[in-house]
Amino acid sequence: MGKTTAGAPAARPFSKAAIAVFAALTAVGVGFWIYQLVKGHQVTGMTNESYWGANIILFMFFVGLSAGGLIVASSAHVFNIERFKKVALPAVVVSTVSICLAACFILVDLGSIQRIFQMIMTPNVISPLVWDMTVIALYLVINILDIVWIRKGDERKVKVLSYVALPVAVLVHSVTAWIFSLQIGHMWYTAIMAPIFVVSALDSGMALLILGLMLLEARGLFVTGKPLFKSLSGLLAVFIAVDAYLIGCEVLTMGYPGAGEAMTLSVMTTGAMAPFFWFEIVFGLVVPFLILVVAKNREKKGLVAAACILVVLGVLCKRVWLLLTAFIAPYAGGSPIVPSEAMATDALSFGAAASFYAPTAIEMVIVVGVLSLGVLAFMVLSNLLMGKSTKVQAPETTR
């Protein structure tokens, strides 16, 4: 293809060679997943004490990453924000790929595939897991309809759908949070868990969307324009600030004298989970905010890209410490399941995370396979939906 607009680079769709590489990695991951199904979860790093691991961490992570795209696309139509409408298609593509990956990690985590059909045929309607399965399925349907109608240019249907999509986008992250926060026996049992999930989903999802737009623009598949990049980056700075505020509220409540969360807070801030916790605080929140809060920095794509990468990695670290701290802290003083007093010492040691849970090589190959499937889907959808599109490629010209 030639140039899409004046001054825009010639379109260079993702190559067949790159698609083939990620397809091969996906196939390898599927092979190892089948091996895990045959041998059972004994081939993973999960134990009776840490019965959730890398798959659930990444499930939370990708549910969050799916937020930015759909919320931007839906808000553009609900609140009639014209400049955001221009990125609606790539935003929904990013959202669709992310929510599919989240579902894949749940599928991989199941020991038996038939459990999916069990939940469908005999659902426990008071279970947050059933709520989550339902709302994720609805979320995916909304994304697919959004893509179809945006491509057709059916503005009326897209706008009507957006009024449903926006609350569902918030609900899908709230329901995921309730899976954890309704468990009384863990440190997740807090009313602020759902708002924390929603806001961290907004900042990580927005960061991923901005990175995706940069990649598409570099390939000549989409032209966003500097003013819109600057606007999205400013919105990301706001999300980061709100995320930091909510984490501060939670930590203050946990650390206040008499709160009864001293062990959990110690594991987070000075113990086994400290590297993940402080990476998120310093590099996932403070540094990106300081970069993006300066208007001139938001005009520099290199700085914006660095800030977005740090935000995404910071939220990934949050998912790690959020999940594993809840397993470490209740057992730190000894229990019938983990009787050794050494566990208490390990929990409060800076580098002892691996003594509680460390993914095996088999787990990591499966993870790489699922992630490769996501990259593959993004490349194929981008080539199909944007490689020959001209309607959505006009750059931002106002403000």
C-alpha positions in Angstrom: 0.0 0.0 0.0 1.1 3.6 -0.4 0.9 6.3 2.1 -2.4 6.4 4.0 -2.4 10.2 4.5 0.0 13.0 3.6 3.2 12.5 5.5 2.2 9.1 6.9 4.5 6.1 6.4 3.6 3.5 3.9 1.6 0.6 5.4 3.7 -2.4 6.2 1.3 -5.2 7.5 2.8 -7.7 9.9 4.8 -10.2 7.9 3.9 -13.8 7.3 7.2 -14.8 8.8 6.4 -13.1 12.1 3.0 -14.6 12.1 4.5 -18.1 11.5 6.9 -17.7 14.4 4.2 -16.8 16.9 2.0 -19.5 15.5 4.8 -22.0 16.1 5.3 -20.8 19.7 1.5 -21.1 20.3 1.6 -24.7 19.0 4.4 -25.5 21.4 2.5 -24.0 24.3 -0.6 -26.1 23.3 1.6 -29.2 23.3 2.9 -28.5 26.8 -0.6 -27.7 28.0 -1.8 -31.1 26.8 1.1 -32.6 28.7 -0.1 -30.7 31.9 -3.6 -32.0 31.4 -2.3 -35.6 31.2 0.1 -35.4 34.2 -1.9 -33.0 36.3 -0.9 -29.9 38.2 2.0 -31.7 39.9 4.1 -30.5 36.9 3.5 -26.9 38.0 5.0 -25.0 40.9 1.6 -24.8 42.7 1.1 -26.6 46.0 -1.6 -27.0 48.7 -0.4 -23.7 50.2 -0.2 -21.8 46.9 -3.0 -23.3 44.9 -3.1 -20.3 42.4 0.0 -19.3 40.5 1.2 -17.8 37.2 -2.0 -18.5 35.3 -4.3 -16.7 37.8 -1.8 -13.8 38.1 -1.9 -13.4 34.3 -5.7 -13.8 34.2 -6.1 -10.8 36.6 -3.5 -9.0 34.5 -5.1 -9.4 31.2 -8.7 -8.8 32.5 -7.2 -5.4 33.5 -5.4 -4.8 30.3 -8.7 -5.3 28.4 -10.2 -2.2 30.2 -8.4 0.6 28.5 -9.5 -0.1 25.0 -13.2 -0.7 25.5 -13.6 2.1 28.0 -11.9 4.6 25.6 -14.1 3.4 22.7 -17.3 3.4 24.7 -16.7 6.7 26.4 -16.0 8.3 23.0 -19.6 7.5 22.0 -21.4 7.8 25.3 -19.9 11.3 26.0 -19.5 12.2 22.3 -15.7 12.7 22.5 -14.9 13.0 18.8 -11.1 12.7 19.1 -11.4 9.4 21.0 -13.7 8.0 18.3 -10.8 7.9 15.9 -9.0 5.2 17.9 -12.2 3.2 18.6 -11.3 0.3 16.3 -7.7 -0.4 17.5 -8.9 0.2 21.0 -11.5 -2.5 20.8 -9.0 -4.9 19.0 -6.6 -4.5 22.0 -9.5 -5.1 24.4 -10.7 -8.2 22.5 -7.3 -9.8 22.4 -6.7 -9.1 26.1 -10.0 -10.5 27.3 -9.5 -13.6 25.2 -6.0 -14.1 26.7 -7.6 -13.8 30.2 -10.1 -16.5 29.3 -7.2 -18.7 28.0 -5.3 -18.5 31.3 -8.4 -19.6 33.2 -8.8 -22.5 30.7 -5.1 -23.5 31.2 -5.4 -23.3 35.0 -8.3 -25.9 35.0 -7.2 -29.4 35.7 -10.1 -30.8 33.7 -11.7 -29.2 30.7 -15.1 -30.7 31.6 -15.3 -28.3 34.5 -16.2 -25.6 32.0 -19.3 -27.5 30.9 -20.1 -28.3 34.6 -20.3 -24.6 35.3 -22.5 -24.0 32.3 -24.9 -26.9 33.0 -25.1 -26.7 36.8 -24.0 -23.1 37.7 -23.9 -22.0 41.3 -25.5 -18.6 40.9 -24.1 -17.3 44.2 -20.5 -18.0 43.2 -18.3 -15.1 42.0 -16.7 -17.6 39.6 -19.9 -18.0 37.7 -20.5 -14.3 37.7 -17.0 -13.8 36.2 -17.6 -16.4 33.5 -20.9 -14.8 32.6 -19.6 -11.2 32.5 -16.4 -12.2 30.6 -18.6 -13.9 27.9 -20.8 -10.8 27.7 -17.7 -8.6 27.5 -16.3 -10.6 24.6 -19.6 -10.5 22.7 -19.8 -6.7 23.1 -16.2 -6.4 21.8 -17.0 -8.5 18.7 -20.2 -6.5 17.9 -18.3 -3.3 18.4 -15.6 -4.3 15.9 -18.2 -5.4 13.3 -20.3 -2.2 13.6 -17.3 0.1 13.7 -16.0 -1.4 10.5 -19.4 -1.0 8.9 -19.6 2.6 10.1 -22.9 2.0 11.8 -22.6 4.9 14.3 -26.1 4.5 15.7 -25.6 0.8 16.7 -22.1 1.6 18.1 -23.5 4.4 20.2 -26.3 2.2 21.6 -23.9 -0.6 22.4 -21.5 1.8 24.1 -24.2 2.5 26.8 -24.0 -1.2 27.6 -20.3 -1.7 27.1 -19.2 1.0 29.5 -20.8 -0.3 32.7 -20.0 -3.9 31.6 -16.3 -2.9 31.3 -16.4 -1.6 34.9 -18.4 -4.7 36.0 -16.0 -7.3 34.5 -13.1 -5.9 36.6 -15.3 -5.6 39.7 -16.5 -9.2 39.5 -12.9 -10.4 39.1 -12.0 -8.4 42.3 -15.0 -10.0 44.1 -13.6 -13.5 43.4 -10.8 -12.5 45.8 -12.4 -10.0 48.1 -15.3 -12.2 49.1 -12.8 -14.8 50.6 -12.9 -14.1 54.3 -9.8 -16.1 55.1 -7.3 -14.0 53.1 -6.0 -10.5 53.1 -8.1 -9.8 50.0 -11.2 -9.4 52.2 -11.7 -5.7 51.8 -14.3 -3.5 50.2 -11.7 -1.4 48.4 -10.5 -4.3 46.3 -13.0 -3.7 43.4 -12.1 0.0 43.0 -8.4 -0.9 43.1 -8.9 -3.5 40.4 -10.9 -1.1 38.2 -8.4 1.8 38.5 -5.3 -0.4 38.0 -7.1 -1.9 35.0 -7.7 1.6 33.6 -4.0 2.7 33.9 -2.6 -0.6 32.6 -5.2 -0.9 29.8 -4.6 2.7 28.7 -0.9 2.2 28.7 -1.2 -0.9 26.6 -3.5 0.9 24.2 -1.0 3.7 23.7 1.8 1.2 23.1 -0.5 -0.6 20.6 -1.3 2.7 18.8 2.5 3.5 18.6 3.2 0.0 17.1 0.4 0.4 14.5 1.6 3.8 13.5 5.1 2.6 13.2 3.8 -0.1 10.8 1.8 2.5 8.8 -1.4 0.7 9.6 -3.0 3.5 11.6 -2.3 7.2 12.1 -3.2 8.6 15.5 -1.7 12.1 15.5 0.3 13.9 18.2 -2.5 15.8 19.8 -4.5 12.6 20.5 -1.4 10.8 21.8 -0.9 13.7 24.2 -4.5 13.6 25.3 -4.4 9.9 26.0 -1.1 10.2 27.9 -2.6 12.9 30.1 -5.6 10.7 30.9 -3.1 7.9 31.8 -1.4 10.3 34.3 -4.8 10.8 36.0 -5.5 7.1 36.2 -2.0 6.5 37.7 -2.6 9.2 40.4 -6.0 7.6 41.4 -4.4 4.2 41.5 -1.6 5.4 43.8 -4.2 7.1 46.0 -6.2 3.9 46.5 -3.1 1.8 47.3 -2.1 4.5 49.8 -5.5 4.3 51.5 -5.2 0.5 51.7 -1.7 0.5 53.0 -2.5 3.2 55.6 -5.5 1.1 56.9 -3.4 -2.0 57.1 -0.5 -0.3 58.9 -2.5 1.7 61.4 -1.9 0.5 65.0 -4.4 -2.1 66.0 -5.4 -2.9 62.4 -4.3 -6.6 62.7 -2.6 -6.6 59.3 0.9 -6.1 60.5 2.2 -9.5 59.2 0.6 -9.0 55.7 2.0 -5.5 55.4 5.5 -6.7 56.4 5.4 -9.4 53.8 4.4 -6.8 51.2 6.8 -4.0 52.2 9.9 -5.7 53.7 9.4 -9.4 53.2 9.1 -11.9 50.4 6.9 -9.7 48.2 8.8 -6.5 48.7 10.6 -6.5 45.3 7.3 -6.6 43.5 5.6 -4.2 45.8 8.3 -1.5 45.6 8.8 -2.0 41.9 5.1 -1.1 41.4 5.2 1.9 43.7 8.5 3.4 42.4 8.6 2.4 38.8 5.0 1.6 38.1 3.4 4.7 39.7 5.8 7.4 40.8 8.2 7.5 37.8 5.5 7.2 35.0 3.4 9.9 36.8 6.4 12.3 37.0 7.0 11.7 33.3 3.5 12.2 32.1 2.4 15.0 34.4 4.7 17.3 32.5 2.9 18.4 29.4 6.1 18.7 27.2 7.0 15.1 28.1 3.7 13.9 26.7 4.8 15.2 23.2 7.9 12.9 23.3 6.9 9.4 22.1 10.0 7.8 23.6 9.3 9.1 27.1 5.6 8.2 26.8 6.4 4.7 25.6 8.8 4.2 28.5 6.2 5.4 31.0 3.6 3.1 29.5 5.9 0.0 29.7 6.7 0.8 33.3 2.9 1.1 34.1 2.2 -2.3 32.5 5.1 -3.9 34.4 4.1 -2.2 37.6 0.5 -3.6 37.4 1.9 -7.0 36.6 4.0 -6.8 39.8 0.9 -5.7 41.7 -0.9 -8.9 40.5 2.1 -10.9 41.8 2.2 -9.4 45.3 -1.6 -9.2 45.6 -2.0 -12.9 44.9 1.0 -14.4 46.7 1.0 -12.2 49.8 -2.4 -13.6 50.6 -1.0 -17.2 50.6 2.2 -16.3 52.5 0.8 -14.1 55.3 -1.9 -16.4 56.9 0.7 -19.3 57.1 3.6 -17.2 58.3 3.2 -18.1 61.9 2.7 -21.9 61.3 -0.5 -23.9 60.7 -1.6 -27.5 60.3 -0.9 -27.1 56.5 2.4 -25.4 56.9 3.7 -26.3 60.3 7.3 -25.3 59.9 8.3 -22.2 61.9 10.9 -21.5 59.2 8.0 -20.4 57.0 7.6 -17.3 59.3 11.2 -16.4 58.9 11.1 -16.9 55.1 7.9 -14.8 54.8 9.7 -11.8 56.2 12.9 -12.3 54.3 13.4 -10.0 51.3 14.1 -12.6 48.7 12.1 -15.6 49.8 9.2 -15.5 47.4 10.4 -18.6 45.5 10.2 -20.7 48.7 6.4 -20.3 48.5 5.8 -20.4 44.8 8.0 -20.5 41.7 6.6 -21.5 38.3 8.2 -24.5 36.6 9.7 -24.6 33.1 6.5 -26.3 31.9 4.3 -23.5 33.2 6.5 -20.9 31.6 6.4 -22.6 28.2 2.6 -22.7 28.4 2.5 -19.0 29.4 4.7 -18.1 26.4 2.4 -20.1 24.2 -0.7 -18.2 25.4 1.1 -14.9 25.1 2.2 -15.8 21.6 -1.4 -16.5 20.7 -2.3 -13.0 21.8 0.5 -11.4 19.7 -0.6 -13.6 16.8 -4.3 -12.5 17.1 -3.3 -8.9 17.4 -1.2 -9.0 14.2 -3.8 -10.9 12.2 -6.6 -8.7 13.3 -4.6 -5.6 12.6 -3.7 -6.7 9.1 -7.3 -7.7 8.4 -9.1 -4.7 10.0 -6.7 -1.9 9.6 -4.3 -2.9 6.8 -6.8 -1.8 4.1 -8.8 0.7 6.1 -8.7 4.4 5.3 -11.8 5.6 7.2 -10.2 5.3 10.6 -6.7 6.5 9.7 -7.2 10.2 9.6 -4.8 11.9 12.0 -6.0 14.3 14.8 -6.0 17.8 13.4 -7.8 19.8 16.1 -6.3 21.2 19.2 
